[in-house]
Amino acid sequence: MAVAVFAPIFVLLCGAVVAMVVARRLADESEALDASLRRLDRVENALIPVRVETRHVRRSSDQITRR
């Protein structure tokens, strides 16, 4: 009889603990995703001058080969 009373409580507590762990991991992964997106934005912004310079070099080399 005691098992029938305490088993549902135990199952609910175990489920609550698992839900808490999953929620915490989701929060951690969300923070990690935000950090990686910020790093990606920084890398993309750092590459803008390289892309612009590449276009200038390509444009000037096209003019040289046409002459």
Secondary structure as GFF3:
##gff-version 3
##sequence-region A 1 67
A	DSSP	alpha_helix	2	66	.	.	.	ID=ss1
###
